[in-house]
């Protein structure tokens, strides 16, 4: 398929990758770079789609997975691996492109990459997840899509330090060497990881929000006081990023009035105790039925709660043309990748809502 055809299809289907392309094209108009160079930057350099069988108990499961390297202008390429039934090639391409731009914005000398395995990790045992992860790693090794100086994955939605340890161990078995463990980041501290990695993304989201609410001119336009103290915050997604973002915001004086997950949301205008909610979920398996909060069965309703700051920290396209007009937040802090569609962005900006984009956070 021609590269131009790829872009046309992405735009026509209104895909996540198409959204990234549209944003890129808008920004490119403000640069003086040659059109040819801009076209080169836009496309994904390498797209690896794989299907592999994994024996699970008494059956064989065929797993679909991806690894995309968007830009190899700097090596290694860098980007997480997510486990989700929503994983598509289009999504992984978009996320890889965003990684390139994120690294460039802060002068980190990496190209962008991303990976995805199309499974629901909750439906598999730990042993089965290990088999899938190790087989996925072996497939990446075969095609040279992983290595300390080549392509370095990390945790993402549905994965964590455990999966990274399996990947590192599998890679070391195929490529023993002094830098083998550097094939992946986000490992447990006991196995070559670094302290602070777990909360790093959430801390970055917190820093971005903290700085934004200290700009007096912007806060006056929003009719808000400077600083985080007393700000009403809604968190969508209570995974690694959502939890740590909420915790740091709460520790700085903000009130977390609602937390939403895939099964529903909880709400208390007086503020939720983030650590207590985390403990409740660990014990019960859900954030729902937390004794000090009201349940909201439809998780998307949490996005429409009146608040000062809305932090979408789940998946892409959560704020769209269908619900943008109902958003009552004054600030949207995009902790997730691409949580706001271009159509929704137009509605939100017309309403005077301040959007802190994912590239910034």
Secondary structure, DSSP 8 states (H G I E B T S, - for coil): --HHHHHHHHHHTT-HHHHHHHHHHHHHTT--S-HHHHHHHHS-SEEEEEEEEEEETTEEEEEEEEEEE---SSSSEEEEEEE-TT--HHHHHHHHHHHHHHHHHTT---EEEEEEE-S-GGGS-HHHHHHHHHHHHHHHHHTT--BTTTEEEEE-TT--HHHHHHHHHHHHHHS-STTGGGGBSS--GGGT--TTHHHHHHHHHHHHHHHHTT-HHHHHHTT--SSSTT-EEEEE--SHHHHHHHHHHHHTT-EEEEEEETTEEEE-TT---HHHHHHHHHHHSSSTT-TTSEEESSGGGGGGS--SEEEE-S-TT-B-TTTGGG---SEEE--SSS-B-HHHHHHHHHTT-EEE-TTT-
